[in-house]
Each structure stands twice: as C-alpha cells, then as structure tokens.
Amino acid sequence: MTPFGRKIRLLRKGRGINQKKMAADIGVSPAYLSALEHGHRGQPSWAMVQRIIGYFNLIWDDAEEIEQLARLSHPRLVVDTAGLLPEAVTLVNQLAQKIRRLSPERIAKLTEILEEKEDL
C-alpha cells in the first residue's frame, strides 16, 4: 500500500463510504479504486488527485497533503544513477536490495536523514 492509498482508504472509511460508492461518485471502476488504494496502480494523475480532493471537500493543508502523498506514492520506481558518484550508485543499489528487510524504525531513521535540510 502506498502512502496515498492508505490516506484515501482512511478518509473513505472514516466517512463510512464504501469503495463501490466512491468509485461511482468519482467516475472510476471499483477495481481501479481498489488498486489505487493498495498501490497496484501507478501514481495517480493530477486530475484524479483533484477529483479525490474535491470528493472529500479538502482544503488548504489537507489538500496539499493529498497532493504531496500522490507525488510520493509511485509503487514502482526507476532511479537514474547516470552521472552520480560511485558512492551514490552503491547507496541506491543497497537500498533496492535491502528495503524489504528494513524495520519501520530504520525506515523512519533513514527518512529523517533524507528530510534534513542541508547546510548551505
């Protein structure tokens, strides 16, 4: 499940809406909505994200959060390492090999490091 899919599912369930109804309301099939929630579909289009934001009547920070989660929720990524330092290529390959075995705590630590602002 992607962060975007998890958030959509929480919003939908929190409002007591089943997948079939939401799918019909936003003009997609229930299978597509299910795949989107479970991370079996690619990153949703900008238009789809806007439909979902409108459907839940989200504004300001909540709408921005959904947009950010959609940007960060591509279930299959390709990382172009051309031109990077050898150490960066090694890091990308190690992450690809070990990501499935990382604990939630280690993932949180790595995320924290990656989100740190670099000193200028």
Secondary structure in CASP SS format (residue, H / E / C, confidence):
PFRMAT SS
TARGET T0000
AUTHOR 0000-0000-0000
METHOD secondary structure of the structure
MODEL  1
M C 1.00
T C 1.00
P H 1.00
F H 1.00
G H 1.00
R H 1.00
K H 1.00
I H 1.00
R H 1.00
L H 1.00
L H 1.00
R H 1.00
K H 1.00
G H 1.00
R C 1.00
G C 1.00
I C 1.00
N C 1.00
Q H 1.00
K H 1.00
K H 1.00
M H 1.00
A H 1.00
A H 1.00
D H 1.00
I H 1.00
G C 1.00
V C 1.00
S C 1.00
P H 1.00
A H 1.00
Y H 1.00
L H 1.00
S H 1.00
A H 1.00
L H 1.00
E H 1.00
H H 1.00
G C 1.00
H C 1.00
R C 1.00
G C 1.00
Q C 1.00
P C 1.00
S C 1.00
W H 1.00
A H 1.00
M H 1.00
V H 1.00
Q H 1.00
R H 1.00
I H 1.00
I H 1.00
G H 1.00
Y H 1.00
F C 1.00
N C 1.00
L C 1.00
I C 1.00
W H 1.00
D H 1.00
D H 1.00
A H 1.00
E H 1.00
E H 1.00
I H 1.00
E H 1.00
Q H 1.00
L H 1.00
A H 1.00
R H 1.00
L C 1.00
S C 1.00
H C 1.00
P C 1.00
R C 1.00
L C 1.00
V C 1.00
V C 1.00
D C 1.00
T C 1.00
A C 1.00
G C 1.00
L C 1.00
L C 1.00
P H 1.00
E H 1.00
A H 1.00
V H 1.00
T H 1.00
L H 1.00
V H 1.00
N H 1.00
Q H 1.00
L H 1.00
A H 1.00
Q H 1.00
K H 1.00
I H 1.00
R H 1.00
R H 1.00
L C 1.00
S C 1.00
P H 1.00
E H 1.00
R H 1.00
I H 1.00
A H 1.00
K H 1.00
L H 1.00
T H 1.00
E H 1.00
I H 1.00
L H 1.00
E H 1.00
E C 1.00
K C 1.00
E C 1.00
D C 1.00
L C 1.00
END
